[in-house]
Amino acid sequence: MGLTNFPQGVASFGMPVLGSLLPTTGNVFFVDSGNSNAANANVGTDPKKPLATIDGGINRCEANHGDLILVMPGHTETISGAAGIAADVAGVTVIGLGTGAARPTLSFSATASTIVVSAASFVLQNVICTGDIDAIVTMFTITGSDCKLLDLETRDVTGQMTSCITTATGADRLLIDRYIHRGAAAAGGVNCIELVGADDGVTIRNFWIDGNFSTAAIQNATGVMTNLSIYGDSQSYARTRNAADVILTAVTTTTGNVGPNINARLNDNAANITEAFVGADMQFFNPISIVNLDGESSILCNITASTDA
């Protein structure tokens, strides 16, 4: 077991968050916009003298040192431009504290506002991201390998985001787990998750996605991926409110698996259920349940079933 800078543990509002046996030798930094002492000039290792921004915390981290950034409940931060947060230090973990509305909130205020994840093994957990202007190109651009987005929630507040999470080549073994997207019902979005790179081992699981997507909720339009996995450990849900009625579309030669435990809601009764999941070189594991009208029960995905030779 490693030591920390907090051998007696750390508590946030009386809740213990770090124990004396935390297996890391890294530094622990605190971020809290609501603290009157918050300023980037502070060291940030004292919760009473926190840093003002997550990016300020990342700038103090050492690569692959096990450094941890704790973002306090109620923290708010505006992402006002490209790379507003640059996750460019490998092996850093950022954890938002709090539940419900008390979770840290990152507000994207320009169409080009992004969080750029270029370093390997970066982890972001338990934050809310809101789109506060119409037509945000993408909230996250990910090119680092072995990264994780955990317990993330994205919301359309003003207009519709074009995309929420975009990967490019280099995002091998990305894990998106326990993800919620609350999209606008009106048209304007293209997809929720856009997989662009020729990446290996990307996993998307345990999600709740709702929005008006002109292409697909999860789109792999370019870049042949290998071992792409999309499923739920328990029931996952995806809805598209667009007449395109596609939940997943993948490049013809992308390989991997879809399902089990996915519930899909299409726009209306005109929807072609067979075309809701497109992946010619992928395998599909039921239950993948699809419904296309209010007041109806779902049917299992009717992609061609395997037969006994």
Helices and strands as residue ranges (DSSP letters): E 10-12, E 15-18, E 28-31, H 54-58, E 68-71, E 76-79, E 85-87, E 93-96, G 100-102, E 105-108, E 115-117, E 123-125, E 128-131, E 140-142, E 148-150, E 153-156, E 165-167, E 175-182, E 193-195, E 203-211, E 218-220, E 228-231, E 236-240, E 248-250, E 256-258, E 262-265, G 273-276, E 277-278, E 282-284, E 288-291, E 299-300
